[in-house]
Amino acid sequence: MTSPAPGETGIRPLVITGMHRSGTSLVASLFAGAGVHVGTRLIGASRGNDRGHWEDLDFYEFHARTLEANGVGNEGFSCAADLIVPPTLRDEAVAVVAAKAAAGAPWGWKDPRTTLFLDFWQSLLPEAVFVFVFRSPWEVADSLFRRGDELFIRHPAFAVRVWHHYNRRILDFCSAHSPRCLVMELTQVVADPAAVFAAVRERLGVPVGEPPQRFEESLLRRDDGRQRRAIVAAFQPEAVEVYADLRRLAGVQESSTDEPSPRDAAAVAELAILEWSRAAATAQQVKAVTEQATAAAETRIVAEVAARTADLERAKRAAEGRSRELQGRIDELALQVQRLALGGSSAGADGRHAA
């Protein structure tokens, strides 16, 4: 029996994607609970995704091989404009989607790397629909810093550039294929998942059920982001503009305080990003040391515990001191950014992308 070619089953594949650390795993888990088959070989839990990634290894491995064929790391942290899918890998993609569609049930996949290949997938699956999930660039950058990826430890400002590249591609794709796209800020999904799923049924024509109440809001780190927004706006104002465009597309009401800052103070902003990444990494060290101390205290090996706990407490105090020092530095730099922005200086704007 021959497997159906893409598009022959009449079922609209549901593609869930967005920039890394934007909440796509959470959204994919909800769709899986509502009856969408998102894969049988799923990537398990890991650092930063305690509840799993909900990524089908068939698509993950396809994207990884395609990225490597283009000279890009398989994580997909790239600002490359034109990535090519070699013919042999295109044949692999055809076989994968034909196997998924053959089941005759609602299906789809989640993978942030899909964002880099949107034109390829829409040409291969013209019946597919897309759910795009986004978060602010400062929330995503902070999440990447806290996860401790080596790339962003060495080049923290690159986190903002990658965010901008991914989300600029989403905006361009939605402009060309609006009827097939639904754009949602993660906060909208958390606030009212049922409304999101209703939109998928009504606007995209995918017969999904109701979302399960399976996510833990405590896992989503939030803050008002004012200082970090000022840093991002000064370093790469285009990212703040793209974020505002995404929010308008998602129907999020803007406030007057959401306007981007003037394009200045780029050099100070990049230094602030560096200090911010160090502060985030240090905060994670404090957490790790605290967890180790707690574990050690529970071993009941009194002598060893006493010595180890004392060492860990000293390490914890040192890490907390460093974290406070770095946070103070971020506060100072953010104030500098705001003063420079208010002063209207354009110094450093021409070189903001040189790093």
C-alpha positions as CSV (number, residue, x, y, z in Angstrom):
1,M,0.0,0.0,0.0
2,T,1.4,3.4,-1.0
3,S,1.5,6.1,1.6
4,P,-0.5,9.3,0.7
5,A,1.5,12.2,-0.6
6,P,1.4,15.5,1.3
7,G,-2.0,17.1,0.9
8,E,-3.9,14.0,-0.1
9,T,-5.6,13.2,3.2
10,G,-7.6,16.4,3.6
11,I,-6.2,16.9,7.1
12,R,-4.5,20.2,7.7
13,P,-1.2,19.7,9.5
14,L,-0.7,22.0,12.5
15,V,2.8,23.5,12.7
16,I,3.7,25.1,16.1
17,T,6.8,27.2,16.1
18,G,8.5,30.4,17.2
19,M,11.9,31.5,18.7
20,H,13.5,29.2,21.2
21,R,12.4,29.8,24.8
22,S,9.2,31.4,23.7
23,G,6.8,28.8,25.1
24,T,6.4,26.5,22.1
25,S,6.9,23.4,24.3
26,L,4.0,24.5,26.5
27,V,1.7,25.2,23.6
28,A,2.6,21.9,21.9
29,S,1.8,20.0,25.1
30,L,-1.6,21.6,25.2
31,F,-2.3,20.6,21.6
32,A,-1.2,17.1,22.3
33,G,-3.6,16.9,25.1
34,A,-6.4,18.2,22.8
35,G,-6.0,15.4,20.3
36,V,-3.3,16.5,17.9
37,H,-0.7,13.8,17.3
38,V,2.6,15.6,17.7
39,G,4.8,12.5,17.3
40,T,5.7,9.2,18.9
41,R,9.4,9.7,19.2
42,L,9.5,12.8,21.4
43,I,12.6,14.6,22.9
44,G,12.5,14.1,26.6
45,A,13.0,16.6,29.5
46,S,16.2,18.5,29.8
47,R,17.7,21.5,31.5
48,G,15.3,24.4,31.0
49,N,12.4,22.1,29.8
50,D,11.6,20.0,32.9
51,R,8.3,18.9,31.4
52,G,9.8,17.9,28.0
53,H,10.2,19.6,24.7
54,W,7.3,17.9,22.8
55,E,9.5,17.8,19.7
56,D,9.1,14.9,17.2
57,L,12.6,13.5,16.6
58,D,11.8,12.9,12.9
59,F,11.4,16.7,12.4
60,Y,14.2,17.6,14.8
61,E,16.6,15.4,13.0
62,F,15.6,16.6,9.6
63,H,16.1,20.2,10.6
64,A,19.4,19.4,12.4
65,R,20.8,17.7,9.2
66,T,19.6,20.5,7.0
67,L,21.2,23.1,9.2
68,E,24.4,21.2,9.3
69,A,24.3,21.0,5.5
70,N,24.2,24.8,5.4
71,G,27.1,25.1,7.9
72,V,24.8,26.1,10.8
73,G,24.8,24.5,14.2
74,N,21.9,22.1,14.8
75,E,20.4,24.3,17.5
76,G,19.5,26.8,14.8
77,F,20.9,29.8,16.5
78,S,21.5,31.7,13.3
79,C,20.7,34.9,11.4
80,A,21.4,33.3,8.0
81,A,18.9,34.7,5.5
82,D,18.8,31.9,2.9
83,L,19.0,28.3,4.0
84,I,18.8,25.6,1.3
85,V,17.2,22.2,1.6
86,P,19.3,19.7,-0.5
87,P,17.3,17.4,-2.7
88,T,18.1,14.3,-0.7
89,L,16.8,16.0,2.5
90,R,13.7,17.2,0.7
91,D,12.9,13.6,-0.2
92,E,13.4,12.7,3.5
93,A,10.9,15.4,4.5
94,V,8.3,14.1,1.9
95,A,8.6,10.6,3.4
96,V,8.3,11.9,7.0
97,V,5.1,14.0,6.3
98,A,3.6,11.2,4.2
99,A,4.0,8.8,7.1
100,K,2.5,11.2,9.6
101,A,-0.5,12.0,7.3
102,A,-1.2,8.3,6.6
103,A,-2.6,7.8,10.1
104,G,-5.6,9.8,9.1
105,A,-5.8,11.8,12.3
106,P,-5.1,15.4,13.2
107,W,-1.4,15.8,13.3
108,G,1.4,18.3,13.4
109,W,4.8,19.1,15.0
110,K,6.6,21.6,17.1
111,D,10.2,22.7,16.5
112,P,11.6,26.3,16.8
113,R,13.9,25.5,13.9
114,T,10.9,25.3,11.6
115,T,10.9,29.1,11.7
116,L,14.1,29.0,9.6
117,F,12.4,26.9,6.9
118,L,8.9,28.4,6.7
119,D,9.0,28.8,2.9
120,F,10.1,25.3,2.4
121,W,7.3,23.8,4.5
122,Q,4.6,25.9,3.0
123,S,5.6,24.8,-0.5
124,L,5.7,21.2,0.6
125,L,2.5,21.3,2.6
126,P,0.3,24.0,1.1
127,E,-2.6,22.9,3.3
128,A,-0.6,23.3,6.5
129,V,-1.5,26.0,9.1
130,F,0.8,27.7,11.5
131,V,0.6,28.7,15.1
132,F,3.3,31.1,16.0
133,V,4.2,31.7,19.7
134,F,6.3,34.7,20.8
135,R,7.7,36.4,24.0
136,S,9.5,39.7,24.4
137,P,13.1,39.7,23.3
138,W,14.3,40.5,26.9
139,E,12.4,37.5,28.4
140,V,13.8,35.2,25.7
141,A,17.3,36.5,26.2
142,D,17.1,36.2,30.0
143,S,15.8,32.6,29.6
144,L,18.8,31.7,27.3
145,F,21.2,33.3,29.7
146,R,19.7,31.3,32.7
147,R,19.9,28.1,30.7
148,G,23.6,28.6,30.4
149,D,24.2,27.9,26.7
150,E,27.9,28.3,25.9
151,L,27.2,30.4,22.8
152,F,25.3,33.1,24.7
153,I,27.8,33.0,27.6
154,R,30.5,34.0,25.1
155,H,28.3,36.2,22.9
156,P,25.3,37.4,25.0
157,A,24.2,40.1,22.6
158,F,23.7,37.5,19.9
159,A,20.6,36.3,21.8
160,V,18.8,39.6,20.8
161,R,20.0,39.3,17.2
162,V,18.7,35.8,16.9
163,W,15.4,36.7,18.5
164,H,15.0,39.5,15.9
165,H,15.9,37.2,13.0
166,Y,13.4,34.5,14.0
167,N,10.5,36.9,14.7
168,R,11.2,39.1,11.6
169,R,10.8,35.9,9.5
170,I,7.5,35.2,11.3
171,L,6.1,38.6,10.5
172,D,7.1,38.3,6.8
173,F,5.6,34.9,6.5
174,C,2.3,36.0,8.1
175,S,2.2,39.0,5.8
176,A,2.3,36.6,2.8
177,H,0.1,33.8,4.2
178,S,-2.2,35.5,6.7
179,P,-5.2,33.1,6.4
180,R,-3.0,30.2,7.4
181,C,-1.4,31.8,10.4
182,L,-2.3,32.4,14.0
183,V,0.1,34.6,16.1
184,M,-0.2,34.5,19.9
185,E,1.9,36.0,22.7
186,L,2.6,33.4,25.4
187,T,0.8,35.5,28.0
188,Q,-2.4,35.1,25.9
189,V,-2.1,31.3,25.9
190,V,-1.6,31.2,29.6
191,A,-4.4,33.7,30.3
192,D,-7.0,31.9,28.2
193,P,-6.0,28.7,26.4
194,A,-9.6,27.9,25.5
195,A,-9.8,31.1,23.4
196,V,-6.6,30.2,21.5
197,F,-8.0,26.7,20.7
198,A,-11.3,28.2,19.6
199,A,-9.3,30.4,17.2
200,V,-7.5,27.4,15.8
201,R,-10.8,25.6,15.2
202,E,-12.6,28.7,13.7
203,R,-9.8,30.5,11.8
204,L,-7.5,27.7,10.9
205,G,-10.0,24.9,10.5
206,V,-8.3,22.3,12.6
207,P,-10.7,20.2,14.7
208,V,-8.8,20.3,18.0
209,G,-10.5,19.6,21.4
210,E,-10.3,21.6,24.5
211,P,-6.9,22.2,26.1
212,P,-6.0,20.3,29.2
213,Q,-5.1,22.2,32.4
214,R,-1.6,20.7,32.6
215,F,0.8,23.6,32.6
216,E,2.3,25.2,35.7
217,E,2.3,28.9,35.6
218,S,5.1,28.9,38.2
219,L,7.5,27.6,35.6
220,L,7.1,30.8,33.6
221,R,9.5,33.5,34.8
222,R,8.1,37.0,34.5
223,D,9.1,40.6,35.5
224,D,8.1,44.0,34.3
225,G,11.2,44.1,32.0
226,R,11.5,47.9,32.1
227,Q,15.3,48.0,32.5
228,R,15.9,45.1,30.1
229,R,13.5,46.6,27.6
230,A,15.5,49.9,27.7
231,I,18.8,47.9,27.2
232,V,17.3,46.0,24.2
233,A,15.8,49.2,22.7
234,A,19.1,51.0,22.8
235,F,21.1,48.0,21.5
236,Q,18.7,46.9,18.7
237,P,15.6,49.0,18.5
238,E,14.4,46.9,15.5
239,A,13.8,44.1,17.9
240,V,11.4,46.2,20.0
241,E,9.7,47.4,16.8
242,V,9.2,43.7,15.7
243,Y,7.8,42.9,19.2
244,A,5.3,45.7,18.9
245,D,4.3,44.5,15.4
246,L,3.8,41.0,16.7
247,R,1.6,42.2,19.6
248,R,-0.5,44.2,17.2
249,L,-0.9,41.1,15.0
250,A,-1.9,39.1,18.0
251,G,-4.4,41.7,19.1
252,V,-2.6,42.7,22.3
253,Q,-3.4,46.2,23.4
254,E,-0.4,48.4,23.5
255,S,0.2,51.0,26.2
256,S,2.0,54.3,26.0
257,T,5.0,52.9,28.0
258,D,5.5,50.3,25.3
259,E,7.0,52.7,22.8
260,P,10.6,52.0,21.9
261,S,13.4,54.2,23.0
262,P,15.4,56.4,20.6
263,R,18.2,54.6,18.7
264,D,21.2,55.5,20.8
265,A,23.5,54.3,23.5
266,A,24.2,51.1,21.7
267,A,27.7,50.6,23.2
268,V,26.4,51.0,26.8
269,A,23.5,48.7,26.0
270,E,25.8,45.9,24.8
271,L,27.9,46.2,27.9
272,A,24.6,46.0,29.9
273,I,23.6,42.8,28.1
274,L,27.0,41.3,29.0
275,E,26.5,42.2,32.7
276,W,22.9,41.0,32.5
277,S,24.0,37.5,31.2
278,R,26.5,37.2,34.0
279,A,23.9,38.1,36.6
280,A,21.5,35.5,35.2
281,A,24.2,32.9,35.2
282,T,25.2,33.8,38.8
283,A,21.6,33.6,39.9
284,Q,21.5,30.0,38.6
285,Q,24.7,29.3,40.5
286,V,23.0,30.5,43.7
287,K,20.1,28.2,43.0
288,A,22.3,25.2,42.3
289,V,24.4,25.8,45.4
290,T,21.2,26.1,47.5
291,E,19.9,22.8,46.1
292,Q,23.2,21.1,46.8
293,A,23.2,22.4,50.3
294,T,19.6,21.1,50.9
295,A,20.5,17.7,49.4
296,A,23.6,17.5,51.6
297,A,21.6,18.4,54.7
298,E,19.3,15.5,54.1
299,T,22.0,12.8,53.9
300,R,22.2,12.4,57.7
301,I,26.0,11.8,57.5
302,V,26.5,14.4,60.3
303,A,30.2,15.1,60.1
304,E,30.4,15.2,56.3
305,V,27.2,17.2,56.1
306,A,28.4,19.8,58.6
307,A,31.7,20.4,56.6
308,R,30.0,20.3,53.2
309,T,27.2,22.6,54.3
310,A,29.6,25.1,55.7
311,D,31.5,25.2,52.4
312,L,28.3,25.5,50.4
313,E,27.0,28.3,52.6
314,R,30.2,30.2,52.0
315,A,29.9,29.6,48.3
316,K,26.3,30.6,48.4
317,R,27.1,33.9,50.2
318,A,29.8,34.6,47.7
319,A,27.5,33.9,44.8
320,E,24.8,36.1,46.3
321,G,27.2,38.9,46.8
322,R,28.3,38.7,43.2
323,S,24.7,38.5,42.0
324,R,23.9,41.7,44.0
325,E,27.0,43.4,42.6
326,L,26.1,42.5,39.0
327,Q,22.4,43.6,39.5
328,G,23.7,46.9,40.8
329,R,25.9,47.2,37.7
330,I,22.9,46.5,35.5
331,D,20.9,49.2,37.3
332,E,23.7,51.7,36.7
333,L,24.0,50.8,33.0
334,A,20.2,50.9,32.5
335,L,20.1,54.4,34.0
336,Q,23.0,55.4,31.6
337,V,21.0,54.0,28.7
338,Q,17.9,55.9,29.8
339,R,19.9,59.2,30.3
340,L,21.5,58.8,26.9
341,A,18.2,58.0,25.3
342,L,16.6,61.1,26.8
343,G,19.5,63.1,25.7
344,G,18.8,62.1,22.1
345,S,22.5,61.2,21.5
346,S,23.0,59.1,18.4
347,A,26.6,58.1,19.4
348,G,27.2,54.4,18.8
349,A,24.1,53.8,16.7
350,D,26.1,53.2,13.5
351,G,28.1,50.5,15.2
352,R,25.5,48.7,17.2
353,H,25.7,45.6,15.0
354,A,29.5,45.4,14.9
355,A,29.9,43.1,17.9
